[in-house]
Every structure is written in structure tokens, then in C-alpha cells.
Amino acid sequence: MELNYGLVGVRIRAARLRKCYTQERVSEYADISPQHYSKIESGGTRLSLPCLVRICNALEVTPDELLMDSVNRATPQMISSVASVFSDCSNDEMFLMLSIAENLKKSIRQKGLSFQYS
């Protein structure tokens, strides 16, 4: 299995934006260059395990939060992310979002589609 660095970068960026940090701030906290950090967020470069740990510490997140799209047994983390998305929704918003998700799932299964991240 190949790690999808693009998706990891997307999750890192989302975690940074939740903290209202700049790329420069995270790169300073993680002790990496701003250029390297920018390439990590854009998925343009691979990151080492020590670098991932430093970024996790800088953003106060766990590696499973950043790698959940790459780990087969990441269901609890994904459920946590879904709960986070729904946490500030009104009942009407939740109903609409659940309806859309249910219909999307039904359509995907009817068409026999499967998605592979690359």
C-alpha cells in the first residue's frame, strides 16, 4: 500500500487552520523550513516519521487524525471526524446532511463504485 501524501497534507492543513496557525508558525514549532512545510501540506513531498511527529506535536493532534485515510482500521477516528462536522449543526442541517449521505451511499452501492485514493 502506498501512502497518499496528498491526503495527509490536506489533513495537516485542516488541523493548522482549526488552530488558526500560519504555515510559518507550524514550521517553526515543528523545526522544519517553511518551504518544506508548504510542500508537505500540498502533498508535493514525502515526510518522515520524525517530521510527522513534530508536526503532530506542533498542531496538538495525533498521527491517526492525520493518517486516517491511509489506515484500514481508522473507523473510530473517521466517526470522530463525522461527529465533529455535525457538532454545531441544527436539527434541520443534520437531517439534510444525513439524507444526502444516505442517498449518496445508496447510489454508490447501486452503481458498484469503489474509490481508491491515489
C-alpha positions in Angstrom: 0.0 0.0 0.0 1.3 3.4 -0.9 0.7 6.3 1.5 -1.3 9.1 -0.1 0.8 12.2 0.9 -1.8 14.5 -0.7 -4.5 13.4 1.7 -2.1 13.6 4.6 -1.3 17.2 3.5 -5.0 18.1 3.3 -5.5 16.8 6.9 -2.4 18.7 8.2 -3.7 21.9 6.5 -7.1 21.4 8.1 -5.6 20.9 11.5 -3.5 24.0 11.1 -6.5 26.1 10.1 -8.5 24.8 13.0 -5.7 26.2 15.3 -5.6 29.5 13.3 -1.9 29.0 12.8 0.1 30.2 9.8 2.4 27.8 7.9 5.3 29.7 9.3 4.2 29.2 12.9 3.8 25.4 12.5 7.1 25.1 10.6 8.8 27.0 13.5 7.2 24.8 16.1 8.0 21.6 14.1 11.6 22.8 13.5 11.3 22.5 9.7 11.7 25.1 7.0 8.6 26.9 5.9 9.2 25.8 2.3 9.3 22.1 3.3 6.2 22.5 5.4 4.4 24.1 2.5 5.3 21.2 0.2 4.1 18.8 2.9 0.7 20.5 3.0 0.4 20.5 -0.7 1.3 16.8 -0.9 4.4 17.7 -3.0 6.9 15.9 -0.8 7.1 12.9 1.5 7.5 13.4 5.2 9.5 11.3 7.5 8.1 9.7 10.7 10.1 12.1 12.9 8.8 15.1 10.9 5.2 13.8 11.2 5.6 13.5 15.0 6.9 17.1 15.2 4.0 18.4 13.1 1.5 16.4 15.3 3.1 18.0 18.4 3.0 21.5 16.8 -0.6 21.1 15.9 -1.6 19.2 19.0 -3.1 16.3 17.0 -2.5 12.6 17.0 -0.9 10.8 14.0 -4.1 8.8 13.5 -6.0 12.0 12.9 -3.6 12.8 10.0 -3.3 9.3 8.6 -6.9 8.0 8.9 -7.4 8.0 5.2 -4.4 5.7 4.9 -5.1 3.3 7.7 -7.6 0.4 7.1 -8.8 0.3 10.7 -9.3 4.0 11.2 -13.1 3.8 11.6 -13.2 5.3 15.1 -11.2 8.3 14.0 -13.4 8.8 11.0 -16.5 8.6 13.2 -15.0 11.2 15.5 -14.4 13.4 12.4 -18.0 13.0 11.3 -19.2 13.8 14.8 -17.1 17.0 14.7 -18.6 18.1 11.4 -22.1 17.6 12.8 -21.4 19.0 16.3 -22.6 22.6 15.6 -25.4 21.7 13.2 -29.1 22.4 13.8 -31.5 19.5 13.7 -32.6 20.6 10.2 -29.0 20.7 9.0 -28.3 17.3 10.5 -31.4 15.8 8.8 -30.4 17.2 5.4 -26.8 16.1 5.7 -27.8 12.6 6.8 -30.3 12.4 3.9 -27.7 13.4 1.4 -25.2 10.9 2.9 -27.7 8.0 2.9 -28.7 8.7 -0.8 -25.0 9.0 -1.8 -24.2 5.7 -0.2 -27.2 4.1 -1.9 -26.1 5.5 -5.3 -22.5 4.4 -4.9 -23.5 0.9 -4.0 -26.1 0.6 -6.8 -23.5 1.6 -9.3 -20.9 -0.7 -7.8 -18.5 2.1 -7.4 -15.4 1.8 -5.3 -13.0 4.6 -4.5 -9.2 4.3 -4.2 -7.2 7.3 -3.1 -4.1 7.9 -5.1 
